[in-house]
Amino acid sequence: MTVHSSVGAVTQVVLLSDAQRENLPSTTPMANHRIPSFMAADLVIQLSCTLKTKPDRGSFGFGTVFTDHMLTIEWSETEGWQAPLIKPFGDLSLHPACSSLHYGIQLFEGLKAYRGDGDRLRLFRPMLNMNRMAAAAKRACLPAFDQSELLECIRRLIEIDQDWVPRSDSASLYIRPTLISTEPTLGVKKPSRALLYVILSQVGSYFDNEAEAISLWADPKYTRAWKGGTGDCKMGGNYGSALFAQYEAVDYGCQQVLWLYGEDHQITEAGTMNIFLHWINEDGEEELATPPLDGLILPGITRQSILELTRKWDEFKVTERFLTMGQLCSALKQQQVKEIFGSGTACVICPIGHVTYQGKSLKIPCQGENSTLTSRIAKELTDIQYGRTVSDWTFLV
Ligand SMILES: Cc1ncc(COP(=O)(O)O)c(C=O)c1O
C-alpha cells in the first residue's frame, strides 16, 4: 500500500486550458463572477495520510467502493460560500433536524470519468451536468454557484484520485456531486445553510448483464413525475418514491418500471433512463422518437447527445414527441416497431426486450448485437467517451 504524507492545507489550482474553455457551451457563464460563488482558486487540499486498497479489477459493482478523497463546500446565508475543500473521504456530521433529511431539500448529479486512449482521463460534456445541477438548485431553493468553478474543483478532485479511474473499457469512475440543505431547524423554509459535496466511486456495468435486453413493467397506477413537479430535476425524492413500484416490477418478473403518465398512458421514462422508440410511424416514416422535455422528463445528457448525433446523421426522422401505450401496441401489432431502448450515463444504451402491460407481455423486436442503430449509437458515444474519436464533447481532466 502506498502511503502519502499529509501535506496539511495546501492551496493548489490548475486553471482550465484554452481548449477546455472552448469545450464549454456558449451559454456557460464562464466569467460571470456576479453569481456569488466559491472559486476554484481558493481550493484547499488536505491529502489523506493513508490510501485505501483498491478492489480487484472486475469487481466494481455500482457505487459501493469510494475513493480516498472528497470535495466539500459549505454555504450559509450570512457568509455565502466558503473556500472549497478537498479532504480525506469520510462521514458527514449533520444536525438531526437538518431539512434535507426531513423534507428532501437536496439534489444530485451523476457523470463519469473514463480512462481511454493515451491513458488520458476524460469527462463527457460535464458542463451539461453542471448546468442541470444549477437548474435543480434553483428549483430546490438551494444556493446558486458558478458551474465552471465547480467543474474545475471536480477536475482537481479526479486528478488527485486519478489512480482510481479503472483501466478498462467497461468500467469508469462515477462522480456524484450532491447539494443538500443543512438548515438545522424544523420549519419548512428556504435553507439558510447548505453543503455541496462530491464523492467518487468505481463502477462497472449498471445492469447484471449489460448486453441483454431488459424487461419493463408498465402500470399507470404509479406516477414518477407530473406537470409542474420536479421530474426534470435530479432530486432524491423522485428516486426514493419510485422504489416501491420498482420492487413491484421485480415481483412481476420485470427489471424496471416503464413510467406512464395521464389518461392516455403516455410513455415517459424507463426506470432511471430516458426512452427511445425506433419505428415506422403512423405516416410510414422511419423515426427515432423520444418524449419531449415537458417538465416530466429528466433532460438526460445521453438523450441530448443521441438526438444531436442522429440528427447530424440525417438518415431518418428524429423527433421529440408524445408517445402513448396505445400507439406502441398498435405499432407492435402492425410490426412497425424496430427497437426500443433506454439511455443514461450508467448504461449508455440499454435495449428493451419486453413490456408487461395490462396483463400482457409485449415482445419488443430486438436486433441485439446486430442492431445497426443501438450498437452504432453506443459505439459512437463510447468511442468519444474513451477518446477513440476526437470530439468537442470531450473534457480532458
Ligand atoms: C430519471 C432519469 N432519467 C434519465 C436519466 C439519464 O440521464 P443522463 O443521460 O444525463 O445520465 C437519468 C440519469 O440519472 C435519470 O435519473
The ligand as an SDF file (V2000), in Angstrom:
LIG
                    3D

 16 16  0  0  0  0  0  0  0  0999 V2000
  -34.8840    9.6770  -14.2420 C   0  0  0  0  0  0  0  0  0  0  0  0
  -33.7020    9.6940  -15.1440 C   0  0  0  0  0  0  0  0  0  0  0  0
  -33.8900    9.7630  -16.4630 N   0  0  0  0  0  0  0  0  0  0  0  0
  -32.8640    9.7940  -17.3330 C   0  0  0  0  0  0  0  0  0  0  0  0
  -31.5530    9.7350  -16.8970 C   0  0  0  0  0  0  0  0  0  0  0  0
  -30.4230    9.7790  -17.8810 C   0  0  0  0  0  0  0  0  0  0  0  0
  -29.7240   10.9880  -17.7670 O   0  0  0  0  0  0  0  0  0  0  0  0
  -28.1950   11.0920  -18.2230 P   0  0  0  0  0  0  0  0  0  0  0  0
  -28.1640   10.6900  -19.6530 O   0  0  0  0  0  0  0  0  0  0  0  0
  -27.8290   12.5110  -18.0010 O   0  0  0  0  0  0  0  0  0  0  0  0
  -27.4470   10.1470  -17.3550 O   0  0  0  0  0  0  0  0  0  0  0  0
  -31.3070    9.6440  -15.5290 C   0  0  0  0  0  0  0  0  0  0  0  0
  -29.9140    9.5830  -15.0880 C   0  0  0  0  0  0  0  0  0  0  0  0
  -29.5710    9.5690  -13.9990 O   0  0  0  0  0  0  0  0  0  0  0  0
  -32.3980    9.6360  -14.6300 C   0  0  0  0  0  0  0  0  0  0  0  0
  -32.1920    9.5820  -13.3160 O   0  0  0  0  0  0  0  0  0  0  0  0
  1  2  1  0
  2  3  1  0
  2 15  2  0
  3  4  2  0
  4  5  1  0
  5  6  1  0
  5 12  2  0
  6  7  1  0
  7  8  1  0
  8  9  2  0
  8 10  1  0
  8 11  1  0
 12 13  1  0
 12 15  1  0
 13 14  2  0
 15 16  1  0
M  END
$$$$
